[in-house]
Amino acid sequence: MQTQAGKAQTFHSLHQAGNPLVLYNIWDAGSAKAVAEAGAKAIATGSWSVAAAQGYDDGEKLPLDRLLRTAKQISSAVELPVNIDFEGGYAAEPEFLADNIAKLIATGAVGINFEDRIVSGDGLYSIEDQAKRIAAIRGVADETGIPLFINARTDVFLKTDAADHANHMKEATDRADVYAEAGASGIFIPGLSDADLIGRFCEHTNLPVNAYMKEGAPSIAEMAKRGVSRISHGPAPYREAMRALADRAAGVYQS
Protein backbone atom coordinates (compact mmCIF):
# COMPACT_ATOMS: atom_id res chain seq x y z
CA MET A 1 0.00 0.00 0.00
CA GLN A 2 1.45 3.35 -1.08
CA THR A 3 1.63 6.32 1.23
CA GLN A 4 -0.18 9.48 0.23
CA ALA A 5 3.14 11.06 -0.73
CA GLY A 6 3.95 7.99 -2.81
CA LYS A 7 0.64 8.21 -4.60
CA ALA A 8 1.31 11.86 -5.34
CA GLN A 9 4.69 11.01 -6.85
CA THR A 10 3.09 8.26 -8.94
CA PHE A 11 0.44 10.68 -10.13
CA HIS A 12 3.09 13.16 -11.26
CA SER A 13 4.91 10.41 -13.17
CA LEU A 14 1.78 9.43 -15.09
CA HIS A 15 1.72 12.78 -16.92
CA GLN A 16 3.79 12.09 -20.02
CA ALA A 17 3.72 14.13 -23.20
CA GLY A 18 2.68 11.88 -26.06
CA ASN A 19 1.48 9.15 -23.70
CA PRO A 20 -1.37 10.91 -21.92
CA LEU A 21 -2.99 9.87 -18.68
CA VAL A 22 -6.64 9.28 -19.60
CA LEU A 23 -9.09 10.12 -16.83
CA TYR A 24 -12.69 8.92 -16.98
CA ASN A 25 -14.10 11.30 -14.42
CA ILE A 26 -16.13 9.99 -11.49
CA TRP A 27 -18.39 11.47 -8.80
CA ASP A 28 -18.46 9.21 -5.73
CA ALA A 29 -16.85 6.18 -4.10
CA GLY A 30 -18.94 3.70 -6.09
CA SER A 31 -18.08 5.18 -9.47
CA ALA A 32 -14.43 5.45 -8.40
CA LYS A 33 -14.30 1.73 -7.62
CA ALA A 34 -15.97 0.86 -10.93
CA VAL A 35 -13.50 2.93 -12.94
CA ALA A 36 -10.55 1.59 -10.91
CA GLU A 37 -11.66 -1.99 -11.54
CA ALA A 38 -11.93 -1.20 -15.26
CA GLY A 39 -8.19 -0.53 -15.35
CA ALA A 40 -7.72 3.17 -14.60
CA LYS A 41 -4.28 4.34 -13.51
CA ALA A 42 -5.70 7.22 -11.48
CA ILE A 43 -9.05 8.59 -10.35
CA ALA A 44 -10.35 12.11 -10.94
CA THR A 45 -13.62 13.78 -10.08
CA GLY A 46 -15.48 16.37 -12.10
CA SER A 47 -17.06 19.15 -10.07
CA TRP A 48 -20.24 19.22 -12.19
CA SER A 49 -20.79 15.49 -11.64
CA VAL A 50 -20.01 15.51 -7.92
CA ALA A 51 -22.45 18.37 -7.40
CA ALA A 52 -25.19 16.88 -9.60
CA ALA A 53 -24.96 13.51 -7.84
CA GLN A 54 -25.86 15.28 -4.59
CA GLY A 55 -28.58 17.50 -6.03
CA TYR A 56 -26.55 20.70 -6.47
CA ASP A 57 -25.54 22.91 -9.38
CA ASP A 58 -21.90 23.34 -10.35
CA GLY A 59 -19.93 26.41 -9.32
CA GLU A 60 -19.18 25.66 -5.65
CA LYS A 61 -22.88 25.28 -4.85
CA LEU A 62 -22.06 21.95 -3.21
CA PRO A 63 -21.10 22.83 0.40
CA LEU A 64 -17.41 22.45 1.11
CA ASP A 65 -17.96 20.00 3.96
CA ARG A 66 -19.86 17.69 1.62
CA LEU A 67 -17.15 17.90 -1.00
CA LEU A 68 -14.49 17.07 1.58
CA ARG A 69 -16.53 14.13 2.84
CA THR A 70 -16.94 12.84 -0.71
CA ALA A 71 -13.22 13.27 -1.38
CA LYS A 72 -12.37 11.23 1.71
CA GLN A 73 -14.82 8.48 0.74
CA ILE A 74 -13.30 8.27 -2.73
CA SER A 75 -9.72 8.24 -1.46
CA SER A 76 -10.61 5.50 1.02
CA ALA A 77 -12.38 3.38 -1.59
CA VAL A 78 -9.46 2.98 -4.04
CA GLU A 79 -5.71 2.48 -3.87
CA LEU A 80 -5.09 4.73 -6.86
CA PRO A 81 -4.03 8.39 -6.82
CA VAL A 82 -7.07 10.67 -6.52
CA ASN A 83 -7.45 14.11 -8.09
CA ILE A 84 -10.29 16.34 -6.89
CA ASP A 85 -11.80 19.06 -9.03
CA PHE A 86 -11.64 21.85 -6.46
CA GLU A 87 -12.98 24.58 -8.77
CA GLY A 88 -11.78 27.92 -7.32
CA GLY A 89 -10.87 26.45 -3.94
CA TYR A 90 -13.98 27.80 -2.19
CA ALA A 91 -12.11 31.01 -1.34
CA ALA A 92 -10.78 34.10 -3.06
CA GLU A 93 -8.06 35.22 -0.65
CA PRO A 94 -4.86 33.12 -0.52
CA GLU A 95 -4.90 32.65 3.27
CA PHE A 96 -8.43 31.22 3.30
CA LEU A 97 -7.66 29.18 0.21
CA ALA A 98 -4.65 27.65 1.97
CA ASP A 99 -6.86 26.52 4.84
CA ASN A 100 -9.22 24.77 2.43
CA ILE A 101 -6.34 23.08 0.63
CA ALA A 102 -5.01 21.72 3.93
CA LYS A 103 -8.43 20.23 4.61
CA LEU A 104 -8.54 18.66 1.15
CA ILE A 105 -5.07 17.15 1.47
CA ALA A 106 -6.21 15.61 4.76
CA THR A 107 -8.83 13.60 2.83
CA GLY A 108 -6.09 11.66 1.04
CA ALA A 109 -6.29 13.45 -2.31
CA VAL A 110 -2.99 13.98 -4.14
CA GLY A 111 -4.06 16.29 -6.94
CA ILE A 112 -6.47 19.13 -7.64
CA ASN A 113 -7.95 21.01 -10.55
CA PHE A 114 -7.79 24.71 -9.73
CA GLU A 115 -9.38 27.21 -12.08
CA ASP A 116 -8.78 30.89 -12.74
CA ARG A 117 -12.45 31.68 -13.27
CA ILE A 118 -13.96 33.90 -10.58
CA VAL A 119 -16.56 31.40 -9.41
CA SER A 120 -18.84 33.84 -7.62
CA GLY A 121 -18.25 36.72 -10.00
CA ASP A 122 -17.45 37.51 -13.62
CA GLY A 123 -14.41 36.86 -15.75
CA LEU A 124 -11.04 35.53 -14.69
CA TYR A 125 -8.66 36.43 -11.89
CA SER A 126 -5.78 38.56 -13.09
CA ILE A 127 -2.64 36.61 -13.83
CA GLU A 128 -0.95 38.16 -10.80
CA ASP A 129 -3.79 37.34 -8.41
CA GLN A 130 -4.11 33.78 -9.66
CA ALA A 131 -0.36 33.30 -9.31
CA LYS A 132 -0.60 34.34 -5.65
CA ARG A 133 -3.40 31.83 -5.14
CA ILE A 134 -1.40 29.02 -6.75
CA ALA A 135 1.65 29.95 -4.66
CA ALA A 136 -0.48 29.71 -1.51
CA ILE A 137 -1.59 26.22 -2.50
CA ARG A 138 1.98 25.13 -3.17
CA GLY A 139 3.08 26.58 0.15
CA VAL A 140 0.57 24.65 2.24
CA ALA A 141 1.16 21.47 0.24
CA ASP A 142 4.90 21.74 0.91
CA GLU A 143 4.18 22.20 4.61
CA THR A 144 2.24 18.92 4.67
CA GLY A 145 4.99 17.05 2.84
CA ILE A 146 2.61 16.01 0.04
CA PRO A 147 3.81 16.92 -3.49
CA LEU A 148 0.30 17.94 -4.53
CA PHE A 149 -0.32 17.97 -8.27
CA ILE A 150 -1.78 21.40 -8.98
CA ASN A 151 -3.56 21.19 -12.32
CA ALA A 152 -3.98 24.89 -13.06
CA ARG A 153 -7.01 25.34 -15.25
CA THR A 154 -7.36 28.43 -17.40
CA ASP A 155 -10.80 29.32 -18.72
CA VAL A 156 -9.49 31.64 -21.42
CA PHE A 157 -10.83 29.40 -24.18
CA LEU A 158 -14.14 28.72 -22.45
CA LYS A 159 -14.77 32.47 -22.31
CA THR A 160 -14.15 33.05 -26.03
CA ASP A 161 -15.59 31.83 -29.32
CA ALA A 162 -13.83 28.85 -30.90
CA ALA A 163 -13.34 30.77 -34.13
CA ASP A 164 -11.30 33.33 -32.20
CA HIS A 165 -9.18 30.96 -30.11
CA ALA A 166 -6.02 31.58 -32.10
CA ASN A 167 -6.14 35.21 -31.03
CA HIS A 168 -6.22 34.20 -27.36
CA MET A 169 -3.26 31.84 -27.43
CA LYS A 170 -0.86 34.45 -26.06
CA GLU A 171 -3.03 35.18 -23.04
CA ALA A 172 -3.35 31.46 -22.34
CA THR A 173 0.36 30.73 -22.74
CA ASP A 174 1.26 33.76 -20.63
CA ARG A 175 -0.94 32.37 -17.90
CA ALA A 176 0.71 28.96 -18.23
CA ASP A 177 4.16 30.54 -17.84
CA VAL A 178 3.23 32.52 -14.73
CA TYR A 179 1.28 29.67 -13.17
CA ALA A 180 4.29 27.38 -13.62
CA GLU A 181 6.53 29.87 -11.82
CA ALA A 182 3.99 30.07 -8.99
CA GLY A 183 4.06 26.32 -8.43
CA ALA A 184 1.57 24.73 -10.83
CA SER A 185 2.26 21.13 -11.83
CA GLY A 186 0.15 21.08 -15.01
CA ILE A 187 -2.08 23.29 -17.15
CA PHE A 188 -5.67 22.45 -18.14
CA ILE A 189 -7.10 24.11 -21.27
CA PRO A 190 -10.80 23.21 -21.49
CA GLY A 191 -12.57 24.65 -24.50
CA LEU A 192 -9.59 24.40 -26.84
CA SER A 193 -10.45 21.71 -29.40
CA ASP A 194 -8.40 22.65 -32.48
CA ALA A 195 -5.65 20.04 -32.84
CA ASP A 196 -3.12 22.48 -34.29
CA LEU A 197 -3.67 25.01 -31.51
CA ILE A 198 -3.43 22.27 -28.88
CA GLY A 199 -0.12 21.24 -30.45
CA ARG A 200 1.15 24.83 -30.40
CA PHE A 201 0.20 25.16 -26.77
CA CYS A 202 2.03 21.95 -25.86
CA GLU A 203 5.12 23.14 -27.71
CA HIS A 204 5.12 26.41 -25.75
CA THR A 205 5.01 25.10 -22.20
CA ASN A 206 7.05 22.66 -20.16
CA LEU A 207 4.01 21.92 -18.01
CA PRO A 208 2.04 18.76 -18.72
CA VAL A 209 -0.98 19.83 -20.78
CA ASN A 210 -4.47 18.56 -19.91
CA ALA A 211 -6.94 18.57 -22.80
CA TYR A 212 -10.67 17.94 -22.63
CA MET A 213 -12.41 15.10 -24.44
CA LYS A 214 -15.81 16.17 -25.74
CA GLU A 215 -17.83 15.99 -28.94
CA GLY A 216 -15.81 17.53 -31.74
CA ALA A 217 -12.48 17.22 -29.92
CA PRO A 218 -9.53 15.39 -31.48
CA SER A 219 -9.21 11.69 -30.71
CA ILE A 220 -7.04 10.45 -27.87
CA ALA A 221 -4.48 9.29 -30.43
CA GLU A 222 -4.43 12.71 -32.11
CA MET A 223 -4.08 14.50 -28.80
CA ALA A 224 -1.18 12.21 -27.90
CA LYS A 225 0.46 13.00 -31.22
CA ARG A 226 0.21 16.72 -30.42
CA GLY A 227 1.99 16.29 -27.08
CA VAL A 228 -0.91 16.22 -24.61
CA SER A 229 -0.05 14.65 -21.22
CA ARG A 230 -3.53 14.23 -19.74
CA ILE A 231 -7.07 13.87 -21.09
CA SER A 232 -10.22 14.46 -19.05
CA HIS A 233 -13.82 13.50 -19.82
CA GLY A 234 -15.57 16.01 -17.54
CA PRO A 235 -19.28 15.41 -16.85
CA ALA A 236 -19.82 13.07 -19.82
CA PRO A 237 -19.41 9.83 -17.80
CA TYR A 238 -22.01 10.98 -15.25
CA ARG A 239 -24.45 12.03 -17.95
CA GLU A 240 -24.01 8.73 -19.78
CA ALA A 241 -24.53 6.77 -16.56
CA MET A 242 -27.68 8.70 -15.70
CA ARG A 243 -29.08 8.22 -19.21
CA ALA A 244 -28.46 4.48 -18.93
CA LEU A 245 -30.15 4.42 -15.53
CA ALA A 246 -33.15 6.35 -16.83
CA ASP A 247 -33.45 4.04 -19.85
CA ARG A 248 -33.38 0.95 -17.63
CA ALA A 249 -35.94 2.46 -15.27
CA ALA A 250 -38.19 3.37 -18.16
CA GLY A 251 -38.02 -0.23 -19.35
CA VAL A 252 -39.24 -1.36 -15.92
CA TYR A 253 -42.00 1.20 -15.44
CA GLN A 254 -43.25 1.34 -19.00
CA SER A 255 -43.31 -2.38 -19.73
Secondary structure, 3 states (H helix, E strand, C coil): CCCHHHHHHHHHHCCCCCCCEEECCECCHHHHHHHHHCCCCCEEECHHHHHHHCCCCCCCCCCHHHHHHHHHHHHHHCCCCEEEECCCCCCCCHHHHHHHHHHHHCCCCCEEEEECECCCCCCECCHHHHHHHHHHHHHHHHHHCCCCEEEEECCCCCCCCHHHHHHHHHHHHHHHHHHHHHCCCEEECCCCCCHHHHHHHHHHCCCCEEEECCCCCCCHHHHHHCCCCEEECCCHHHHHHHHHHHHHHHHHHCC
